[in-house]
Amino acid sequence: MHLIATDPQTNYPPLSQTDLARTKKPGALDALSPEDQELFISFGWGPQVPPRHATIADALRQSLRDQPGATAVECADHNLSYRALDEASNRLANVMRVHGVKRGDAVCLFLHRSVEMVVGIVAAIKLGAAYIPQHVGVAPTETLRHVANVTGAKIILGLREMADQIPVGLDQTLITIDTTMFDPMLDAPAPGPAYQANPDDLAMILFTSGTTGVPNGVQVSHRNLANILLTAPGDLGMRPGLRVGQILSISFDMAAWEILGALSNGATLVIRGKSIQETAEKVDVLIATPSILNALDQTRCTQVKAVAVAGEPCPRPLADRWSTFCTFYNSCGPTETTIINTAEPHHPDKPFLSIGCPTPNNTVYVLDENLRPLPIGEKGEMWAGGDCVTAGYLANPKLTAERYRPDPFRPGHMMFRTRDLGRWTKTGELEHFGRVDDLVKVRGFRVELDGVTSALEASPCCQQAVTLQYDSRNLVSFISPLSACPKQAAQSVSDRLPYYCSPAVVVPMDMLPRTPRGKLDKRLLLDLARTHIANTGAELN
């Protein structure tokens, strides 16, 4: 399957004055007052900033060329310089080329976090191919088989020790990276100009977790990645001499932020072993979900210069703790908008925790259910536009048509339905109120689960919380740490929200469980709630 994105609607030039003028024409913003029309534009449009390179491949080539002696990857006692990474990826790319891989093809990467993982990613990008990462040992065999088949990949990259765990079809070839990357008999020059990617070529295909059905592949282009990783604040200040942690599952979009962000900006990627804490204590830049970050002892990580969280709502206490000694970015954005599309440094003295403003060359609109712009300050669903918008779901045109829509405020472009609730503040920052799915009805009243969670986290004893709908009449909440007082946390909800928002049960835990991608495991928590209620005979409403 040839995976070069050719749909003209996926080609997003930088925001221009012409775009702004179109938005001001009658029709698009008629529902807003003149003042809100101006704010809709000034708040919703990110700055126009050209990325330092047009493609991630170009950025990687510069890093490999300009600092051959610097350490590119560090993993336990196995380090690679940029020169060694260049040579190893050239060998692997040559083997892949012999097997017929060409620009626009798909290459599966089925392994675990390792030096070989990085070599595989760089080799695929050098060939102009899209890499598809899956974590063997975490992803079910059926998921691996589905991913390989739907992408049409003929080549699967893996490790020799994991070969028996990788399903390989009759028309597919497994290449073990660790048996090729250091073989001098495979020395080869870098792939030539025919393999160099264009901005709209796909760089990777990331599959959703599949917790609600068959995993869907999100098609991410070089333009998408360059726009977030090669501009500020998405680059997080990564540069030669800095160390960037690699702690996340390789199939998670935020792992690309770690890996490609570090290498395309010339930093050193530090791949974790069993202990995330140990890695966090020796890096300058850390990217994580709030749940992962909450499990770390920040007093042992004061050397960190920049932290970014995304993937789920961030507890205010967590942001306050880390932002006392480093630049702390609270960010938001689904995989379909290329890792993140908003970001904002947080400070403990801020009156609220926001997810910030649109990142460069991107837009955010707060719309009602009919896609009409809402007045500034009203809650609505966030739609994302600009260079962050990916090329849709692979082989799923129906779902693509549901979630990707023509942008009515920038004719000729596309926007994506994030399914996140938000509203603009008076200062032009976005407050995040969780997912549309987390807006539930309890005893006939509309309740924002994220609002209940935030009220619990406002209790001094509570560092992190989560609230779930148990049934049509009851909410259940979990809080951490184990020493947190359920009554005090519940009182915090009663003091701030209507009576019907109070959870029927508040359960303290030492640590809230996480999925393999580092997010709160809500399915497991709901099962635990049922068990807790059955065992304790807790009274429900």
N, C-alpha and C positions, 0 to 999 in steps of 0.2 A: 504494500500500500504506500503510495507516494503522499507524503504528509506536508507538502509545502502549502501554506495558506494562500489561496489566490482570490478569495472573495473580496471585492473592493471595499465592502463595508467593514472589513477588519483592518483597513489601512488608516490609522488615525494620525493625521498631521498635528503638530502642536496647536493649542488653542490660539486663535487669532482675533484681531479686532473685528474682522468680518463676522466671526461666530458671535461675538458680543452684539454686534449690530443686528444680526438676524434675530437674536433672542428678544431684542427690544421692539421688534415689529409687532403689530397688533395680532393677537391670537394666543401666542404661547403663554403669556403672563397676565392675561386679561383679568383673571380672578383675584389678582393681588392689587393692593393699593400702590400708588406710585413709589412710596417709600420702601415698601417690601419688594417691589420689583428691582429697585437698585440693590437692596441687600441680598436678594436671591442671587444676583450676579456676583456681587463683591465677595459674599461668603462662599458661594458654591463653586467658584472657579479657582483652581489652584494656579500657582505662578507658572509662567512659560519659561522653562529651563531646558535647553537641549542636553541630553545625556552626554557624558564624556566620550562615549563611543556609540555607534549605531547598533552594534550587536554585542552580545556577551562574548562571542567568539573573538571579536576584535580586541576586547578588553583582556581576555585570557592570553592572547598572543603577545600583547604588550607586557604583561606581567612575566610571562615565560622568557621573553627576550631581554627585558631590562634589568632583571635581578637574578641571574642564574645561580648565584651562590647563596641566596637567602633561603631559609627554610619555608617550604610551601605547606607541608603537611607533617603533623606530629601525632603519633599514635603509639602510646606506651614507649617501647624502646625502638620503634620503627619510624624513622624520619625520612622525608624526601625533600631535597632541595628543588627549587624551580627548574634547575637544569635536569635533575634526575626525573622529575615529573614530566618534563618535555620529552625526554628520550623514551621513557616507559610508555607514555601515551602514543608516541609515534609508532613504536613497535606494535602495540595493540591495534592501532588504527590501520596499520599495514595488513595485519592478519584479517581484520574485518573487511578491508577493501578487497582482499583476495577472495573472500567469501561473498563478494558482490554488494556490500553496503555502499550506498551512494547518497549524495545530498538529497534530503527529503524523505529518507527512509526512517523507519522506527526500529530502535534497538532496546530490548528489555534488559534491565539491570536487576537481577535477582540475587541478592546477597545480604550482608549486614554491614553496619558502619565499619569502615576499614580504610587503609591506604589504597587497597585495590579498588574500592568503590570510587575514590576520587580519580584514579587513573582511568577507570571505565567512563566516567562522566566526561572527562576532558577529551578522551579519544573519540567518543561519539560526537561531541561538539566540533572537534577538528574536521570530522567528515561531513559536517552539515546535517547530521542525523538528529532526530529527536530521541532523547533517552527517556525511558519509562522505569522509574525506581519502585521496587517492592522489597519489603523486608522479609526474607526467608526465615521461617521459624515463628513469624508473627502472622503473616498473611496465610490463609488456608490454601491448600493445594488447588482447590477449585477456583479461587480468586486468581492465582498465578496463571492457571490455564486459560481463564477468561480473558485476562489482560493480554496474554501473548496472542490469542486468537483474534480479538477484536481490533488490535492494532496492526495485525498483519505482519508482525515482526518475524523475520527469518533467522535473526541472530539473537541469542540470549547470552548475556555475559553473567558469569557466576564465579564461584570459588571451588577449587578442587574438593575441599572438605565437605561442601554442601551439595555436590553434584547429584547425589541420590535423593535429595529433597526437591529437586527442580523438575517439573514435568516438561518434557521436550517432545513436541509433535513430530510426525514423520517428515514434515517439510521445514523443520527448524534445526538449527545447529547450536549446540552449547559450546562456548569458548570460555575456558577457565583463565581468568586474568592473571592469577598468580603463577601460572606455568608459562606465560608469554612475556610479561612485562620486563623481566630481567635477562631474557635470552639474547645474547649478542648476535646469534645467527639471524635474528629478526630485525636487526637495525635497519632503519629506513628514514628517509627525510620526511618532513611534515607533508601532509596531503596538500596538493596544489590548488590553484585558483578555482578549479572546477568544483571543489568541495566546500568553498567558502560560502557561508550562509548569508542570506539577505535579511534585512530587518523583519520581514513578514514570514520568514521560514519558521517552522516550529522548533523550539529548543528542547522542550520536554512535554510529556503528557502525564499529568498527575491524576490519579484515580481517587475518587471519594472513598470514604471508609466502607460504604456499602451496608451500613447498619440498618438502613431502611429499604434495602432491596439490592439489586445488582449494582456494583460499583460503576460509576460513570467517569470517563476520561475527559479531563479538562485540557484543551489544547492551548499551550502557552508559547507565544512567539518570542523571538529575540528582542523585538521592539518592546514587548511587555516587560521583559526582565531588565533590559537596559534602562528603562524608564524609572524603575524603582531602585535598582541596585547601583546605578551610576549617577544618581542625583542625591542631594540632601533633602530630607533627613534620612531617606531609606538606606543610604550607604553607612549610616551610623558612625561616620568618621573613620571607617576602616581604611588603613593605609599601610605601606611597608613599615615593618617594625612593631606593629600591633598584633596581638594574638586574639583569635576569635574562636569561641567554643563551638564544638559540634556535638550537641547532646540529644538532638531530636531524631525520631524515626525517619529513615531516608525516604519513606513514601509520603511524608507530610510536607506540605508546600513550604512551611517555615524552615525546613532543612535546606531547601534551595537558597533561602536567605543567608543561612550560615555558610554553606559550601561555596556557592557561586559569588556571594557577596565578598567573602574573604579573598578568594583567588582572583576575581576580576579587579580587585582593588589592591592587590599585591601584599596582603596580610598573610599571617601564618594561621592555618586552620588546625585547631587542637581537638582531635577526636577523643571523646571520652571512652573510658573503660567501664567497669561496673559502677563506679561512683561518680554521679553527677557533681556532688559536692566537691570532690577533689579537683575536677576540671574547672569548676567555677572559681576555685581559689587561685588559679594560675592563668587566667585570661583577662584581657582588657575589654572585650566586647562579649556580651551574653544575650542570647535570644531565646525566649522560652514562652510557654504558656503560663498564665498566672498560677495554675495549680502546681506546676513544676517549681516555679520560683518560690512559691510559698513553703515548699518542703526544704528549702535551703536555709542555712544559718548565715544571714547577711553580715553578721559581725566578723565573719572569717573571709569576706569577699570585698573588703574595702579597697582593694587594688583595682577593681572594675571601674572603667571609665564611662561605659555606656551600656544600658540595658534596654531591651525592647520586649514588650509582651503583646501578644495578640492571640486569637483563636477562641477566646471566651471572655466574658466580662471580668474586669480586674477589680479585686477588693480595694477599697480606698486605703485601709491600713497597710496593705502590701506596698502600694505606690508610695505612701508617705515614708515608710521605713527605708526603702531603697533610694529614694530621691534625696535623702540627706547627704549622700556621699558620691553619687554619680548622676549622670544625665539619664533620666528615666523616661522612656517613650511609651506612652499608652497608645496602642494602635488598633486598627480594626480593618477587616476586609476578608471576604471569603476567597477560596482558591480561584474562583472565576474572575476575580479582579486582581490577580497576580500578587498574592501574599498579603499585601495591605494596600489600602487606598486613602487612609487618613493616618495622621500621627501627630503627636503633640508632647513636648517635654512637660513633665509634671513637677510641681513644687509643693512642699508640704503646706505652705501658707495659702494655696489657692482655695477659693471658696467651694469648688466642686472639682470632681475628676472627670475630664473630658477625653474624647478620642481625637480631639484636635480638628485639623482642617484638611482639605484635600491635598494630597501630595502633588508634586509638579506635573503639569500637563494632564491633570485629571479633574473631574467634577463630581460633586455630590449634590443630589436633589432630594429634598424631603417632600414626598408626594402623598396624595390620598389614594384611595382604592381605584379611582378613575384616572390616575396618573396626572392629576392636576396639582400644581404647586400649592403648598400650604403656607399660610402667613408665618412669618418669622416668629418662633417661640411655640408653635403648635407641634404636637407629636405626630409623626407619620412614618411611612416606610422609606428607607433610604435606597435610592437608586444611584448607581455609580456609572460615570461615563469617562471618556478620554482614553489615553494610551494604556490604562490598566485593564481595559476590557479584553478578555481573551477571545479566541476564535470559536467558542462554542463547545458543545459536548461531542466527542467522537462517536460517529455512527448512531446518534440519537437526535434527529432533527426535530422530533416532537417536543422533547424537553428543552432543546435549544430555543425553539420558538416561544415556549412559555416563559423562560427566564431572561432571554435576551430580546430586547425590543428596539426599534428605531428610536433615536433620541429626538424628541420633539423640540428640544431647545438648541440642538445643533444638527440641522437637516443633513442627511447623508452619513450620519454616524450612528453608533449603537450605544445602548446603555444596558446595565445588568441589574436585575432585581435582587438585592442582597438579602431580603427578608429580615433585616434588622430594623428595629424601631429607633428613631432618634428625633432630636429637635435642635434647632439653632439657639444658642444663647445670644444675648445682646452684644457680646464681644466677638461673635463670629466663630465660635467653637461648637462642636457637636457633642451633645450629651447622648449617651447610649443607654437604651432601655431594654436590652435583650432582644430575643428573636420574636418574630410575629407568632411563632408556635408557642411562645411562653406567655402569650396574652390569653388567659383562660377565663372560664366562667365558674365561679364557686357560689353555690346557693343563689344563682341568678345574677350575681354581680361580676363585673369584669375586673380581673385582678392581673397585675403585672408581676409575674413571679420574680423577675429581677429586682423589682422595687422592694419586695419582701426580703429578698436576700440582702440588699443594701441596708435595710433597716436592722437586720440581724448583725451585720458587720459593723454597724455604728456602735454596738455595745462594746465597752472597753475590754471585755473578756474574750471577744471573738475575733479571730484573725481571718477566717474564711468560712463561708456558708454557701449552702445551695438549698433551694426550695423547689418542691415538686408537687404536682397535683396528684393526690392519692385517689380521689373519686370526685363525684360532682359536688360534694359538700365539704371536703376536707383537703387541707394542704399539710404536707410533712416537710420538715427541715432538718438538715444535718449541719452541725457546726464543728469547728476545730479551733484550738486543740482540745484534747480530752478533758482538760481542766476547766474549759469554758462552762459557765453556769447556764443551763437551759432556761431557768426562770428569768434570769437577768436578760438573756438574749430575747426571750419572748416578750418581756416587758418593753424592750426597745422597739419592737414592732407595734405593740399596743399604744405606745406614746406617739407614734408617728403616722400610723395608718388606720383606716376604718376597721371595725371589729371583724368584718368578714375576711380580712387579710391575715389574721392571726393563725399560725399553724397549729393544728391539733396536737402535733407531737414535735418536739425538738430533741434531736439525738446528738450528743457530743461524741466525737471520734478523735483519735489521736491524729489521723491523717485521712483526708477524703480520698477515696480510690480514684485512680486515673485510668483512662484507656491507653492502649499502646502509643497513641499519638500525643499523650500528655494532657488531655482534656478530662474534665470531671466525667466519671462513668455513671451517668444518670440511670441507665438501665439497672446496673448492679445496686445502686442506691435505692431504687424503688423496690427491688427484691428484698433488700435489707430492711426497708420500712415495713413491708408486709410481715417479715419474720419478727421484727421488734414488737409490732402491735399484737401479733398472735401470742408471743411469749409473755408479754407484760400485761395483756388485757387492757391496754390503753383505751380510754373512752373517746369515741369519735362523735362528731356532731350529727 
